[in-house]
Amino acid sequence: MEFKDYYQILGVERDATAETIKKAFRKLARKYHPDVSKEPDAEARMKELNEANAVLSDPEKRVAYDQLKSGHHAGQEFQPPPNWDAGFEFSGRGAPGSQAEFSDFFSELFGRNGAQSAARGRTSGRQRGEDHHAKVLLDLVDVYRGTSRKLNLQVPAVDPQGRVTLVDHVLDVRIPKGVREGQLIRLTGQGGAADDGGTPGDLYLEVHFQPHARYRIEGLDVYASLPVAPWEAMLGASVNAPLPDGTVEVRIPAGSQAGRKLRLRGRGIPAAQAGDLYLVLEIVLPAASTDRARELYETMARELAFNPRQALEG
């Protein structure tokens, strides 16, 4: 996927005001609109202009895009980093125009923003404030124990000079024990204000887990590597294994091979029906860093006569 420079497409500087962006788009739209343009690439250029305007004229999308733009240029191979949009508070307003006509680049960045809450937000009688949505990252230990956290979300806004800025939205949140990846936590009345004194909208926090060096999460199940010595794997042993919620003693069956999974029922994500935790054995060899260690390895090589590639030989 190629990176798109929306500022370059509209011919404006990165610090352009909302009014400057509007004027640039209108000027180029008059030149490239397929109904009036004589340019051979008018239709393709008009699609690019609509997409660029959809992002840069929307304060929320523009701020998020600016976070990614640094260090990237038009046409560069690009993949957004995981959870790049965490910490932004979006209102879920749709972009102008038909998003179906926009590029894969646009869809990858903005296809999901506000999807969970855009359909909500209005009641009969007085107008209700718009629902907002934000992605938050949690540590796995917080998922196991539950926690209270002070969140500082970034809310895009336009200042009196017409430039996009960020406003802090600080709130205290109780994270319940056992939340799942992708789960929505609803904060009543923490969304957008109503213009006519009606009920404020709600804020939906979309939960995602911080990447962890040791743990991998699949649904409600958790996977972790468990390093063991060769003699523990071959002879069997009881070892202590650290888990997100403490330490547990596990029995390594004799004759275990690398990659064997030890299942701990109910020790995964502690939901109503808790997941399981799988310890994946990783056999770690001691270094041959001393004369004695080398001697032991040489003895094993000579006396065991072990060929790990025997099964590969035809």
C-alpha positions in Angstrom: 0.0 0.0 0.0 1.4 3.4 -1.0 1.4 6.4 1.3 -0.7 9.4 0.1 0.4 12.9 0.8 -3.0 14.7 1.1 -1.3 18.1 1.5 0.6 17.6 -1.7 -2.6 16.6 -3.5 -4.4 19.8 -2.5 -1.2 21.9 -2.9 -1.3 23.4 0.6 1.2 23.6 3.5 0.9 21.3 6.5 -0.1 24.3 8.7 -2.8 25.5 6.3 -6.0 26.8 7.9 -9.4 25.2 7.3 -10.3 28.1 5.1 -7.1 27.7 3.0 -7.9 24.0 2.5 -11.5 24.8 1.5 -10.3 27.4 -1.1 -7.7 25.0 -2.5 -10.1 22.2 -2.9 -12.8 24.4 -4.6 -10.2 25.8 -7.0 -8.9 22.3 -8.0 -12.4 20.9 -8.1 -13.4 23.5 -10.7 -10.4 22.4 -12.8 -10.8 18.6 -12.6 -14.6 18.0 -12.2 -15.3 15.4 -14.9 -18.5 17.3 -16.0 -16.5 20.3 -17.1 -12.8 19.3 -17.2 -10.9 18.7 -20.5 -8.0 17.1 -18.6 -7.4 13.4 -19.6 -7.0 12.3 -16.0 -9.9 14.4 -14.6 -11.9 11.6 -13.0 -8.9 10.1 -11.2 -7.7 13.5 -10.0 -11.1 14.3 -8.8 -11.3 11.2 -6.7 -7.9 12.0 -5.2 -9.1 15.6 -4.4 -12.3 14.3 -2.7 -10.3 11.9 -0.6 -7.7 14.5 0.4 -10.4 17.0 1.3 -12.4 14.4 3.3 -9.3 14.0 5.5 -7.9 17.5 5.8 -11.3 19.2 6.2 -12.2 17.0 9.1 -10.2 18.0 12.3 -10.3 14.5 13.7 -9.0 12.8 10.6 -6.5 15.5 9.9 -4.9 15.2 13.4 -4.7 11.5 13.2 -3.2 11.6 9.7 -0.6 14.2 10.8 0.5 11.7 13.5 1.4 9.2 10.7 2.7 11.6 8.1 6.0 12.5 9.8 8.8 10.7 8.0 6.7 9.4 5.1 6.3 10.7 1.6 4.0 10.2 -1.3 4.3 6.8 -3.0 6.3 5.2 -0.2 5.4 1.6 0.7 3.4 2.0 3.9 1.7 0.1 6.7 0.2 1.9 9.7 1.8 0.8 13.0 -0.4 -1.3 15.3 -2.7 0.8 17.5 -1.5 4.0 15.9 -4.9 5.7 16.6 -5.0 4.8 20.3 -5.7 7.7 22.6 -7.6 9.8 20.1 -11.2 10.6 20.8 -13.3 10.5 17.6 -16.9 11.7 17.2 -17.7 9.2 14.4 -18.7 11.8 11.9 -18.6 10.3 8.4 -16.3 11.8 5.7 -18.0 13.8 2.9 -18.5 12.0 -0.3 -18.7 8.3 -1.0 -16.1 6.4 1.1 -16.6 3.4 -1.2 -14.7 5.4 -3.9 -11.7 6.2 -1.7 -8.4 4.3 -1.7 -7.3 1.4 0.3 -5.0 3.8 2.1 -8.0 5.8 3.4 -9.9 2.7 4.3 -7.0 1.3 6.3 -6.7 4.5 8.3 -10.2 5.6 8.8 -12.6 2.8 7.8 -13.4 1.8 11.5 -13.2 5.1 13.3 -16.5 5.7 15.0 -18.1 2.6 13.5 -19.2 1.3 16.9 -21.0 4.6 17.8 -21.9 6.5 14.7 -25.3 4.9 14.5 -26.2 6.0 18.0 -26.7 9.4 19.3 -30.2 10.9 18.7 -33.4 10.7 20.7 -36.8 12.1 20.1 -37.6 15.6 21.4 -34.5 17.4 22.4 -31.3 16.6 20.5 -28.9 14.3 22.2 -25.1 14.9 22.1 -23.1 12.9 19.7 -21.5 9.7 20.9 -17.7 9.5 20.9 -15.3 6.6 20.6 -11.7 6.1 21.5 -9.3 3.2 21.5 -7.4 2.5 24.7 -4.5 0.1 25.4 -4.4 -2.0 28.6 -1.7 -4.0 30.2 -2.5 -7.7 30.6 -2.1 -7.6 34.3 -4.9 -4.9 34.5 -7.2 -7.3 32.6 -6.6 -10.0 35.2 -7.1 -7.8 38.2 -9.2 -4.9 37.1 -7.9 -1.4 37.7 -8.8 2.3 38.0 -7.0 4.5 35.5 -6.7 8.2 34.7 -7.0 8.5 30.9 -5.9 11.5 28.9 -7.6 11.4 25.6 -6.7 13.8 22.7 -9.7 15.5 21.2 -9.2 17.3 17.9 -10.6 20.8 17.6 -10.2 24.0 15.5 -8.8 27.1 17.2 -10.0 30.7 16.4 -7.4 31.0 13.7 -8.8 28.0 11.9 -5.9 25.7 12.7 -6.4 22.1 14.0 -5.3 21.6 17.6 -5.6 19.0 20.3 -7.6 19.4 23.5 -7.1 17.1 26.5 -10.0 15.1 27.9 -9.0 13.7 31.2 -11.2 11.3 33.0 -11.1 8.6 35.7 -12.1 5.1 34.4 -12.8 1.9 36.2 -11.5 -1.0 34.1 -13.5 -4.2 35.1 -11.7 -7.5 35.5 -11.9 -9.8 32.5 -12.4 -7.3 29.7 -11.9 -8.7 26.3 -10.0 -7.6 23.2 -12.3 -5.3 21.2 -14.9 -4.9 24.0 -16.6 -1.5 24.4 -16.8 0.2 27.8 -19.6 2.8 27.9 -19.1 6.0 29.8 -22.5 7.6 30.1 -22.5 11.4 29.4 -18.8 11.6 28.6 -19.4 12.1 24.8 -20.3 15.2 22.9 -22.3 18.0 24.4 -25.8 18.7 23.2 -26.3 22.1 21.5 -29.7 22.8 23.0 -29.1 21.7 26.6 -30.2 18.1 25.9 -28.5 15.0 27.1 -24.8 14.6 26.4 -23.7 11.7 24.3 -21.7 8.7 25.6 -18.1 7.8 25.2 -17.3 4.3 24.1 -13.8 3.0 25.0 -12.7 0.2 22.7 -10.3 -2.0 24.6 -7.1 -3.4 23.1 -4.1 -5.0 24.8 -0.6 -3.7 24.9 1.8 -6.0 23.1 3.7 -8.1 25.6 7.1 -9.8 25.1 6.0 -13.1 26.7 2.2 -13.4 26.4 0.1 -13.8 23.3 -3.7 -13.5 23.4 -6.2 -15.4 21.2 -9.8 -14.6 22.2 -10.0 -15.6 25.9 -7.0 -17.9 25.8 -3.5 -16.7 26.7 -0.2 -18.3 25.4 3.2 -17.9 27.1 6.6 -19.6 26.5 8.1 -21.5 29.4 11.8 -22.0 29.2 13.0 -25.4 30.5 16.4 -27.1 30.7 17.0 -30.2 28.6 17.1 -32.5 31.6 13.8 -31.0 32.9 12.2 -31.8 29.6 13.6 -35.3 29.3 13.5 -36.4 33.0 10.4 -34.5 34.1 10.4 -31.8 36.7 8.3 -29.4 38.7 9.0 -25.7 38.0 7.5 -22.4 38.9 5.9 -20.5 36.0 5.1 -16.8 36.3 1.5 -15.9 35.1 -0.2 -12.5 34.8 -2.0 -13.1 38.1 0.8 -14.7 40.1 3.0 -17.8 40.0 2.0 -21.4 39.6 3.9 -24.7 40.0 3.6 -26.9 36.9 4.7 -30.4 36.2 6.8 -31.0 33.1 6.1 -34.5 31.9 9.2 -36.6 31.2 10.1 -36.9 27.5 8.6 -33.5 26.6 9.7 -31.8 23.4 10.0 -28.2 22.5 6.7 -26.7 21.5 4.6 -29.0 23.8 1.6 -27.1 25.3 0.7 -27.4 28.9 -2.9 -26.4 29.4 -4.0 -24.5 32.6 -7.8 -24.6 32.6 -9.5 -21.3 33.5 -6.2 -19.3 33.9 -6.8 -17.3 30.7 -8.7 -14.1 30.5 -11.0 -14.2 33.6 -14.3 -13.6 31.9 -17.7 -15.2 32.9 -16.4 -18.3 31.2 -12.7 -17.9 31.7 -10.3 -18.8 28.9 -7.3 -21.2 29.3 -3.6 -20.4 29.6 -1.2 -22.5 27.5 2.5 -22.8 28.5 4.5 -23.6 25.4 7.8 -25.4 26.3 11.0 -23.8 25.0 14.1 -25.9 25.6 17.0 -23.7 26.4 20.5 -25.2 26.1 23.3 -24.1 28.5 26.3 -22.5 26.8 29.5 -24.5 26.2 31.4 -21.6 27.8 33.8 -23.6 30.0 36.0 -26.6 29.5 33.8 -28.7 31.7 30.7 -27.8 29.8 32.3 -28.7 26.5 33.4 -32.0 28.0 29.8 -32.8 28.9 28.5 -31.9 25.5 31.2 -34.1 23.9 30.3 -37.0 26.2 26.6 -36.6 25.1 27.5 -36.5 21.5 29.6 -39.6 21.8 27.4 -41.8 24.1 23.9 -40.8 23.0 24.7 -41.0 19.2 21.6 -38.9 18.6 20.7 -37.7 15.1 17.9 -35.1 15.2 17.6 -35.1 11.4 17.1 -38.9 11.0 13.4 -38.4 10.2 14.4 -36.2 7.2 16.5 -38.8 5.6 14.8 -40.8 2.9 
